[in-house]
Amino acid sequence: MHESISKVKLQNTDLTIVKLEPPAGSYLPKIDKVWKRKENGFDAYVTKSLSGEMLAYTSDLYLFGEIDDKIVAWMGYITPVDTKDVGTYGFVHTQPEYRRKGISSALLQGILNEFEKRGGIALHLATNNPVAHHLYQKYGFHDLGTSKIMRYVRKGIKKFAEEYYVYNGKGAIRNVNWGDFPRLESLYSILNHPWLIRDYLRGIWQEERKSAYEYEVLHIMELEEKKKGAALVMENNAKRVVGCASLIVDEAITGKKSADFDLFVMPEYFGEISALLSGLEKKAKEIEIERLEIWIHPGDREKLEAIKSAGFIKTGEKIEARLSKKVEIPMELYGKQI
């Protein structure tokens, strides 16, 4: 469904802002005339979103800028369909000949208005573009540490992580779904978590980040679809995802299946790591996995203790070099027949 929601006076012309909530329907051919889509990554998600495939899981919103009935710019965001509280911002482009005319500012203000109107709390993005970075700062986005990730927080929220991830009842374990896309990006973007490693399988460490977590989260989303593994999340009573565990299947030469896995949990829910781990073991058995293995940094104490308590045995160790900090990190391998 699409509709024109406002007109903005530019230097020499008028900009019409069109709001689209999937499916795109009759507006899709107009988008296809200007959007040079890629077959993978975030573009692949947007393709599904515009077709209406994600309606059961996400509530997505896109704004398009039109001049003389032609699309010249666009941007959008993803939120979970049931809460709409955290979002991933992306799908951003302005045609070269229409840049530096105030179009991005007009669309971004519209995006933030719609996000808050629908109950949004925090919106995440990442940019390497200094011009875009300045624009996002102007509209209230803040850098997360020294990373390229930025967060916009609704007015009235002083400390997002402390307020959003506060303990709210026993965590429930369930299969991951596409509505968790923005929830997981929010989770992995949290600063000052005591663990060094958030997801070893996808290279998510507590260090400088040069891009968003979109590709890593997309990989988690697609594990079962592509029959490459499985993923679970832990959510609290407010439907806020406070933990995630995933495994990637490894077909051994012997024909027996094994899988590498990792998990990440907010400190407020460290006491329930065992439940998430138990759920992943059960999931592994359902897809006929016979052995689970995990690489752990020994300094990630709560994770290590939970792994040992679940019967995992140390089988190896190595030193991992992290180039961004030029340091060597000790790692230990733990495994278990299930």
ZAMAR-593830 format. One line per 4 residues: for each residue x, y, z of N, C-alpha, C. Coordinates in steps of 0.02 Angstrom, whole numbers. Atoms other than C-alpha are relative to their C-alpha. Last residue first. Layout:
<nodes>
X:Y:Z:X:Y:Z:X:Y:Z | ...
</nodes>
This chain:
<nodes>
68:-10:-26:1244:-1779:1101:-46:-56:-25 | 43:45:38:1433:-1801:1089:-71:7:29 | 43:47:-36:1516:-1647:1165:-38:-43:-50 | 44:41:40:1654:-1526:1117:-40:-49:43
37:48:-41:1754:-1381:1188:-49:-39:-45 | 52:38:36:1890:-1283:1096:-32:-51:48 | 4:71:-19:1989:-1151:1190:-59:-33:-35 | 64:31:13:2047:-981:1128:2:-73:19
2:74:-11:2188:-868:1186:-71:-26:-11 | 53:21:-46:2182:-693:1106:3:-76:8 | 10:72:6:2334:-612:1026:-48:-23:54 | -10:39:-61:2329:-424:1004:-13:-73:-15
-67:29:1:2349:-308:856:17:-36:65 | -32:-21:-63:2191:-211:902:71:-28:5 | 19:-69:-15:2114:-212:729:32:25:64 | -41:-51:33:2215:-365:680:-18:71:20
50:-49:20:2141:-485:806:37:61:-27 | -24:-69:8:2260:-634:815:-57:44:-24 | 33:-36:55:2187:-797:882:25:72:-1 | -6:-72:-10:2296:-913:988:-30:34:-62
-38:-36:51:2244:-1095:995:5:73:20 | -10:-71:-13:2168:-1228:1106:41:31:-55 | -53:-35:36:2100:-1404:1097:6:72:21 | -35:44:47:1983:-1539:1162:56:35:-38
-51:-36:38:1903:-1463:1317:39:-48:-43 | -68:15:-20:1751:-1565:1368:49:39:-44 | -48:-8:54:1569:-1510:1362:71:-8:26 | -35:62:17:1458:-1584:1497:48:6:-59
41:41:46:1326:-1449:1515:36:-62:-25 | 54:30:-39:1414:-1379:1669:-44:-44:-43 | -27:55:-41:1570:-1352:1563:-55:-35:40 | -20:53:46:1473:-1250:1435:28:-61:39
61:33:24:1386:-1148:1569:17:-58:-46 | 28:39:-56:1551:-1108:1655:-62:-39:-22 | -43:58:-12:1632:-1055:1491:-29:-45:55 | 11:47:55:1486:-941:1447:40:-64:12
68:28:-8:1491:-858:1618:-16:-50:-55 | 7:47:-56:1681:-837:1611:-69:-33:4 | 74:-4:2:1706:-756:1442:-27:-50:51 | 21:-58:-39:1891:-738:1491:-75:11:0
6:17:-71:1924:-916:1432:-20:59:45 | -54:-37:-33:1886:-862:1252:-8:-13:75 | 15:-47:-53:1776:-1000:1185:63:36:22 | -61:-35:-19:1774:-1104:1025:-18:55:50
1:-72:-8:1622:-1218:1019:70:25:18 | -64:-28:-20:1588:-1396:962:-4:76:3 | -2:-72:0:1429:-1501:950:69:24:24 | -51:-32:-42:1423:-1684:901:-4:76:-8
-26:47:-49:1290:-1803:834:53:31:46 | -69:-17:-17:1180:-1683:736:24:-47:55 | -46:57:1:1024:-1772:673:74:20:7 | -27:1:68:918:-1618:633:59:-49:-6
55:2:48:808:-1646:785:25:-2:-72 | 22:70:7:962:-1687:889:-55:-7:-52 | -52:37:36:1033:-1513:855:-20:-73:-11 | 7:-18:71:870:-1430:907:50:-39:-42
61:33:23:876:-1521:1074:-11:12:-75 | -16:71:3:1056:-1466:1099:-60:-39:-26 | -40:10:61:1005:-1288:1055:20:-73:-8 | 44:-5:58:865:-1290:1184:38:-12:-65
41:61:3:983:-1353:1317:-45:0:-60 | -44:53:22:1105:-1211:1278:-38:-66:-6 | -13:-12:70:968:-1082:1292:43:-55:-30 | 63:13:35:910:-1156:1457:8:10:-75
9:73:5:1089:-1165:1522:-64:-18:-38 | -38:25:58:1115:-981:1483:-12:-74:-10 | 42:44:41:976:-938:1605:35:-24:-63 | 24:57:-39:1077:-864:1748:-42:-48:-39
-54:49:-6:1169:-752:1625:-23:-63:37 | 25:68:9:1002:-667:1589:55:-53:0 | 60:9:-42:1034:-491:1653:-27:-71:-3 | -19:16:-69:1208:-506:1576:-60:-12:46
-9:-61:-39:1135:-511:1399:14:-19:73 | 55:-15:-46:1162:-676:1311:16:64:38 | -10:-67:-30:1267:-732:1163:-61:17:41 | 58:-31:-30:1286:-909:1095:19:67:32
-17:-52:-49:1402:-1007:984:-64:30:27 | 53:-44:-25:1396:-1163:877:30:55:43 | -31:-52:-40:1498:-1280:768:-56:47:24 | 17:-70:10:1406:-1433:707:40:44:46
-20:-39:-58:1439:-1618:682:-17:73:-16 | 9:-72:-2:1356:-1741:567:27:30:65 | 33:-21:-62:1422:-1916:539:-3:76:2 | 72:0:11:1459:-1958:357:-38:19:63
29:64:-21:1636:-2010:396:-74:-4:-13 | -15:49:52:1702:-1862:296:-31:-67:16 | -65:32:-6:1615:-1745:416:10:-52:-55 | 3:70:21:1468:-1638:360:69:-30:2
-62:19:34:1479:-1478:462:-4:-75:-16 | -13:71:12:1314:-1399:513:65:-10:-39 | -12:10:72:1315:-1221:578:21:-72:-11 | -48:51:20:1241:-1188:749:3:-5:-75
7:27:68:1153:-1040:827:54:-52:-12 | -46:56:9:1116:-969:999:-11:-28:-70 | 5:37:63:1036:-800:1036:52:-56:0 | -52:50:13:999:-700:1192:-12:-35:-66
-55:-11:-46:900:-554:1262:55:-51:-8 | -48:54:6:769:-538:1126:62:16:41 | -64:-27:18:634:-420:1188:52:-56:-1 | -19:22:68:461:-495:1184:64:33:-25
17:-57:43:411:-395:1340:17:-14:-74 | 73:-9:1:404:-556:1442:-22:58:-45 | 31:-9:-65:584:-597:1395:-75:14:-7 | 34:-64:-7:652:-673:1236:-32:5:69
32:-4:-66:783:-807:1209:-33:69:4 | -7:-61:-39:826:-842:1028:-33:-9:68 | 51:-12:-50:860:-1002:932:12:69:32 | -10:-55:-47:957:-1039:774:-60:7:46
59:-19:-37:981:-1186:657:17:56:48 | -5:-2:-73:1101:-1255:529:-65:19:32 | -70:-4:-20:1143:-1257:344:9:1:76 | -18:65:-30:974:-1313:279:74:-3:19
-50:29:45:961:-1156:169:26:-67:26 | 25:-4:68:799:-1099:252:46:-36:-49 | 47:55:10:863:-1163:420:-27:0:-71 | -29:65:-15:1018:-1053:420:-47:-58:-15
5:46:58:940:-905:328:25:-70:16 | 69:8:23:901:-794:478:-7:-56:-51 | 37:36:-52:1073:-821:555:-72:-15:-23 | -25:69:0:1157:-773:392:-37:-41:52
32:34:57:1047:-618:379:22:-73:-3 | 68:17:-21:1107:-572:554:-38:-34:-56 | -4:53:-51:1288:-582:499:-69:-22:22 | -17:63:34:1252:-485:339:4:-58:49
53:24:44:1157:-347:431:17:-68:-31 | 2:72:-7:1279:-328:576:-50:-32:-48 | 57:23:-40:1324:-151:525:2:-77:4 | 63:7:38:1497:-107:463:-55:-23:47
-1:-43:58:1669:-53:524:-63:-5:-43 | 42:29:51:1659:-119:702:-5:48:-59 | 22:-48:50:1794:-83:830:-36:-35:-57 | -54:-42:24:1800:-220:961:-28:48:-52
7:-64:-35:1692:-335:1065:59:44:-19 | -39:-8:-60:1692:-473:934:-14:67:33 | 25:-57:-38:1571:-530:800:35:2:68 | -50:-51:-12:1670:-641:682:-24:61:36
8:-55:49:1524:-739:613:47:59:14 | 13:27:66:1554:-908:696:-2:54:-54 | -63:19:31:1634:-825:847:-10:-24:-72 | 17:55:46:1474:-736:894:63:-17:-39
73:2:3:1480:-614:1041:-24:-57:-46 | 27:28:62:1662:-635:1090:-76:-5:4 | -40:-23:57:1748:-524:1219:-32:-22:-66 | -31:51:42:1611:-550:1347:39:31:-57
-61:28:-29:1580:-417:1481:34:-53:-43 | 17:68:-24:1458:-317:1373:64:-32:25 | -20:16:-68:1510:-134:1368:-26:-67:26 | -67:-15:-23:1414:-83:1213:12:-28:70
-6:-24:-68:1260:-166:1139:73:11:19 | -28:-68:0:1264:-181:949:10:28:70 | -72:4:12:1242:-372:951:33:69:1 | -35:40:-51:1072:-356:1034:75:1:-10
-2:-39:-62:1009:-215:922:40:-36:54 | -47:-55:13:1056:-310:765:6:44:61 | -68:26:-6:973:-463:842:51:54:-16 | -13:15:-70:809:-371:871:72:-25:10
-21:-61:-36:813:-292:698:15:-13:74 | -53:-36:36:817:-464:613:21:63:38 | -58:-8:-44:713:-550:747:58:36:-34 | 13:-56:-44:552:-523:649:57:14:48
-23:-62:32:627:-638:518:-15:62:42 | 41:-15:59:609:-788:634:21:69:-26 | -9:-67:27:721:-875:763:-49:10:-59 | -36:-4:63:652:-1030:846:6:73:-22
39:15:60:597:-1012:1027:45:3:-62 | -42:21:56:666:-1006:1205:-45:-18:-59 | 32:53:39:570:-905:1336:44:-16:-61 | -6:0:72:669:-803:1462:-33:-60:-32
-40:55:26:604:-790:1639:0:0:-76 | 28:68:-1:532:-621:1683:45:-51:-33 | 73:-3:4:581:-444:1636:-29:-70:-7 | 30:66:-11:764:-412:1677:-76:6:2
8:16:-71:812:-242:1605:-34:-68:7 | -17:69:-15:861:-249:1422:-4:-18:74 | 33:47:47:771:-92:1363:12:-72:20 | 72:-3:-4:811:20:1512:-34:-53:-43
22:13:-68:994:-22:1539:-76:-2:7 | -14:69:-18:1028:-36:1353:-26:-17:70 | 38:50:37:940:126:1307:12:-71:26 | -50:54:6:1007:241:1442:-35:-60:-32
-66:-26:-18:915:408:1436:55:-52:-10 | -41:58:-18:754:362:1344:71:24:12 | 22:25:-65:640:514:1350:38:-61:23 | -7:-48:-55:657:556:1166:-29:-28:65
58:-44:-11:664:403:1056:11:45:60 | 43:20:-55:837:333:1026:-55:51:10 | 47:-54:-15:934:341:863:-46:-26:55 | 66:16:-28:1083:224:856:-39:65:11
32:-56:-33:1242:225:752:-69:-20:24 | 71:9:-14:1361:88:697:-27:60:39 | 36:-37:52:1527:135:618:-75:-5:11 | 24:38:58:1616:80:776:-33:46:-50
-40:-19:57:1717:188:895:-21:-36:-63 | -72:9:-9:1588:179:1033:38:27:-59 | -7:50:-51:1410:173:968:74:-16:8 | -49:54:12:1395:336:874:0:-49:58
-62:-5:-38:1236:437:904:45:-60:-16 | -35:64:-7:1088:471:790:67:11:36 | 5:32:-65:989:629:829:31:-69:6 | 68:22:-16:945:707:662:-4:-45:61
45:-58:-1:1105:809:644:-70:-19:21 | -12:-34:-64:1207:655:688:-47:59:8 | 30:40:-52:1126:563:543:10:31:69 | 73:-6:5:1168:703:422:-34:-38:57
17:-66:-24:1349:709:480:-75:11:0 | -10:1:-72:1366:522:456:-19:67:31 | 59:32:-29:1290:536:282:5:0:76 | 56:-47:12:1426:660:233:-64:-27:31
-3:-56:-47:1562:554:317:-57:51:-10 | 3:-62:38:1507:396:224:0:60:47 | -70:-19:8:1561:237:314:6:67:-36 | -22:-37:59:1385:209:379:74:13:2
-73:-4:4:1294:92:498:18:38:-64 | -27:-3:68:1113:96:556:76:-3:4 | -72:10:10:1007:63:710:18:4:-74 | -11:16:71:836:129:765:76:-3:-12
-69:-8:23:783:129:947:8:-25:-71 | -43:-22:-55:614:154:1031:71:14:-24 | -71:15:2:482:141:894:39:29:58 | -23:30:-63:299:149:943:74:-16:2
19:71:-4:220:174:771:27:-35:62 | 73:4:1:224:364:783:-24:-71:9 | 24:-16:-67:408:354:832:-76:-6:5 | -27:49:-47:456:262:673:-27:13:70
40:62:6:342:369:564:22:-52:51 | 69:-14:-22:420:531:625:-43:-62:-1 | -1:-3:-73:595:458:610:-69:16:28 | -12:67:-28:565:405:430:-4:1:76
61:39:7:489:573:384:6:-69:29 | 46:-27:-50:639:666:454:-66:-38:-3 | -21:24:-66:749:549:353:-46:27:55 | 21:69:-8:650:583:193:18:-27:70
73:4:-2:664:771:208:-24:-71:11 | 23:-28:-64:848:765:254:-76:-5:7 | -12:49:-53:885:648:110:-24:25:67 | 48:55:7:800:767:-12:10:-51:56
44:5:-59:891:923:48:-49:-57:-3 | 58:-43:11:964:967:-124:-48:-2:60 | -14:-66:-28:1139:897:-98:-56:51:-15 | -32:-5:-66:1103:747:-211:14:73:19
47:-33:-47:977:748:-354:30:7:70 | 17:-67:23:1096:712:-500:-47:38:47 | -56:-48:-1:1172:565:-407:-18:72:-18 | -30:-2:67:1006:474:-375:52:57:-3
24:-59:36:979:464:-188:35:0:-68 | -31:-22:63:993:296:-100:-33:65:-25 | -7:-73:6:959:213:67:34:18:-66 | 30:-10:65:892:35:85:0:75:-17
-42:15:58:936:44:270:-36:15:-65 | 9:-50:53:872:69:447:46:-17:-58 | -61:-4:40:856:-79:565:-15:45:-59 | 1:3:73:721:-57:696:70:0:-29
-68:-12:25:679:-82:878:0:-10:-76 | -38:-41:-47:506:-60:955:71:15:-21 | -20:-62:36:387:-117:818:45:45:42 | -20:-51:-49:319:-244:945:18:67:-32
39:2:-63:221:-380:853:19:55:50 | 71:-14:10:276:-349:673:-39:6:65 | 40:60:-12:460:-336:716:-74:17:-4 | 14:11:-71:536:-179:637:-37:-66:8
32:64:-18:624:-148:471:-14:1:75 | -22:36:-60:671:23:400:-43:-62:12 | 52:37:-37:665:125:241:28:-32:63 | -28:28:-61:753:241:119:-55:-37:37
39:46:-42:721:312:-55:39:-21:61 | -34:19:-63:774:443:-181:-45:-46:40 | -69:-24:1:735:506:-359:39:-19:63 | -34:15:-62:572:417:-400:73:23:-5
-56:47:8:491:505:-550:33:-10:68 | 25:68:4:319:587:-545:54:-53:-11 | 32:8:66:392:759:-580:-20:-72:-13 | 0:-65:33:503:740:-427:-27:-10:-70
15:-6:71:471:592:-313:4:73:-22 | 6:-70:20:549:547:-145:-10:3:-75 | -28:-15:65:513:372:-83:-10:73:-15 | 18:-65:27:484:321:97:37:11:-65
-46:-31:48:485:139:152:-28:69:-20 | 25:-63:28:407:53:302:53:31:-44 | -50:-41:34:424:-126:363:-32:63:-29 | 40:-58:20:318:-217:492:49:51:-29
-26:-68:-7:402:-386:506:-51:52:-22 | -55:-8:-47:357:-567:539:21:72:12 | 14:38:-62:193:-617:456:51:14:55 | 53:-31:-39:211:-478:326:-16:-36:66
-20:-6:-70:380:-542:267:-56:25:46 | -18:64:-29:329:-611:97:14:4:75 | 48:18:-52:238:-451:49:16:-65:35 | 49:47:29:328:-428:-118:-54:-19:50
44:-36:45:414:-272:-51:-53:-45:-32 | 43:-46:-38:484:-370:96:-51:34:-47 | 52:40:-32:551:-511:-11:-50:44:36 | 40:31:54:645:-390:-123:-57:-40:29
48:-51:22:700:-293:32:-44:-26:-56 | 53:-7:-50:779:-451:103:-53:49:-24 | 40:61:6:875:-485:-58:-57:1:51 | 44:-7:57:933:-304:-58:-46:-61:-8
60:-36:-21:1001:-328:118:-49:10:-57 | -5:-51:-51:1123:-461:61:-66:34:15 | -14:25:-67:1101:-554:-102:1:58:50 | 34:63:-14:1030:-535:-276:12:-26:70
-47:56:-1:1073:-352:-296:-38:-63:21 | -4:46:-58:945:-222:-345:54:-53:-9 | -44:51:27:970:-81:-468:16:-49:56 | -38:38:-50:820:21:-411:40:-55:-34
-57:-39:-25:763:153:-538:45:-40:48 | -29:-43:52:635:70:-652:64:34:23 | -46:40:42:603:-68:-525:33:41:-55 | -62:10:-38:528:58:-403:52:-35:-44
-31:-66:-3:397:113:-531:67:-4:37 | -31:-15:65:357:-68:-570:36:67:0 | -62:37:12:333:-98:-382:31:14:-68 | -56:-47:-3:203:40:-354:67:-34:-17
-6:-37:63:58:-69:-414:58:49:-1 | 56:1:48:82:-190:-269:15:39:-64 | -7:-60:43:218:-135:-148:-55:4:-52 | -36:10:64:164:-261:-16:-2:63:-44
8:59:42:219:-186:95:-68:-33:9 | -1:56:-47:198:-15:178:-16:-63:-40 | 19:66:23:245:127:61:6:-50:57 | -9:52:-51:249:312:103:-25:-66:-27
47:56:5:271:433:-43:17:-52:54 | -22:57:-40:356:601:-17:-56:-53:1 | 57:38:-27:327:726:-157:26:-60:38 | -12:71:-13:472:847:-184:-63:-30:29
34:30:-58:435:1015:-262:16:-74:4 | 55:45:16:553:1112:-377:-33:-24:64 | 31:-17:64:689:1243:-391:-60:-43:-17 | -26:-61:30:765:1252:-217:-39:21:-63
-72:-1:7:656:1122:-132:21:65:-35 | -25:-49:47:479:1139:-65:76:-2:-1 | -53:-42:-29:423:980:20:26:46:-54 | -40:-33:52:259:892:-17:49:47:33
-18:-71:-7:180:768:102:36:25:-62 | 14:-25:-68:99:597:130:20:74:9 | -38:-62:-7:80:525:-45:-17:31:67 | 38:-63:2:12:349:-26:48:59:6
-39:-61:2:70:170:-46:-46:61:-4 | 42:-59:0:0:0:0:45:62:0
</nodes>
